[in-house]
Amino acid sequence: MTISPCTKEFRRSIRDRMRIESYLTRLAWHLEGVLPGAERKATTKTLRRELLADPRNLTTALVDLGAPRVLAARYADEGQQRPLWSIGVIIAGIALLAYWPTGQFSSPIRAAYSRP
């Protein structure tokens, strides 16, 4: 972490920035079931700004925030959960990839184009 002489801002190293992005990605994943998209983006943007400007050691700042899952749970209103669409899409993609090699996908296509 260095201090910019012109603006007196704290500048994080590339490693610290990568750790921040990793933390915020995991937080956004857990916030998906808690906050709508625009609010989730605003929350992660604000938190990113605050982490980049925080003069403390990044490890200390992240420990103070806690695990991304726990922090996301604090943002929940009365424990209401929304459907996790991204998890559903990932599961569907995995199911399709598992099903594809069995040849069941291509058999109707082959049957339609096969010559008698």
C-alpha positions in Angstrom: 0.0 0.0 0.0 1.4 3.4 -1.0 0.2 6.9 -0.5 -0.2 9.1 -3.6 1.7 12.4 -2.9 -0.8 14.5 -4.9 -4.1 13.3 -3.4 -3.1 11.6 -0.2 -5.1 8.6 -1.2 -4.1 5.1 -0.3 -3.2 2.9 -3.2 -3.5 -0.8 -2.9 -1.1 -3.3 -4.5 -2.3 -5.5 -7.3 -2.4 -8.5 -4.9 -4.6 -6.5 -2.5 -6.9 -5.5 -5.4 -7.2 -9.1 -6.5 -8.1 -10.1 -2.9 -10.7 -7.4 -2.8 -12.3 -8.5 -6.1 -12.3 -12.1 -4.9 -14.0 -11.2 -1.7 -16.6 -9.0 -3.5 -17.3 -11.7 -6.1 -18.0 -14.2 -3.3 -20.1 -11.5 -1.5 -22.1 -10.8 -4.7 -22.7 -14.5 -5.1 -24.3 -14.7 -1.6 -26.1 -11.4 -2.0 -27.9 -12.7 -5.1 -30.5 -14.4 -3.0 -30.8 -11.4 -0.7 -30.8 -8.2 -2.8 -32.1 -7.2 -6.2 -29.5 -6.7 -8.9 -29.1 -2.9 -8.9 -28.9 -2.8 -5.1 -26.4 -5.6 -5.1 -24.2 -3.8 -7.6 -24.4 -0.6 -5.6 -23.5 -2.4 -2.4 -20.5 -4.1 -3.8 -19.4 -0.8 -5.5 -19.6 1.1 -2.2 -17.8 -1.7 -0.4 -15.0 -1.7 -3.0 -14.6 2.0 -2.7 -14.4 1.7 1.1 -11.9 -1.1 1.0 -9.6 0.7 -1.5 -9.6 3.8 0.7 -9.2 2.0 4.0 -5.7 2.8 5.4 -5.6 -0.4 7.5 -4.0 -3.6 6.4 -6.4 -5.4 4.0 -6.3 -8.6 6.0 -7.6 -6.7 9.1 -10.3 -5.0 7.1 -11.5 -8.3 5.6 -11.5 -10.0 9.0 -13.6 -7.1 10.4 -16.1 -7.6 7.6 -16.3 -11.3 8.2 -17.1 -14.1 5.8 -18.9 -13.1 2.6 -21.8 -15.4 3.5 -22.2 -13.9 6.9 -22.0 -10.3 5.6 -24.6 -11.1 3.0 -26.9 -12.5 5.6 -26.7 -9.2 7.5 -28.1 -7.5 4.4 -31.1 -9.7 4.3 -34.4 -8.1 5.2 -36.3 -10.3 7.7 -34.6 -13.4 6.3 -36.4 -13.3 3.0 -34.5 -15.2 0.3 -34.9 -14.7 -3.4 -34.5 -17.5 -6.0 -30.8 -18.1 -6.9 -31.1 -18.1 -10.7 -27.4 -18.3 -11.4 -27.1 -21.5 -9.4 -30.0 -22.9 -11.4 -28.3 -22.0 -14.7 -25.1 -23.6 -13.5 -26.8 -26.8 -12.4 -28.7 -27.0 -15.7 -25.4 -26.5 -17.7 -23.7 -29.2 -15.7 -26.7 -31.5 -16.3 -26.6 -30.8 -20.1 -22.8 -31.5 -20.2 -23.3 -34.7 -18.4 -26.2 -35.7 -20.7 -24.5 -34.7 -24.0 -21.8 -37.5 -24.2 -24.5 -40.2 -23.8 -25.6 -39.6 -27.3 -29.2 -39.0 -26.3 -29.1 -35.4 -27.5 -28.0 -36.1 -31.0 -30.2 -39.1 -31.7 -33.3 -37.0 -32.7 -31.1 -34.9 -35.0 -29.5 -37.9 -36.6 -32.9 -39.5 -37.1 -34.3 -36.4 -38.8 -31.4 -36.2 -41.2 -30.6 -39.9 -41.8 -31.2 -41.3 -45.2 -33.3 -44.4 -45.6 
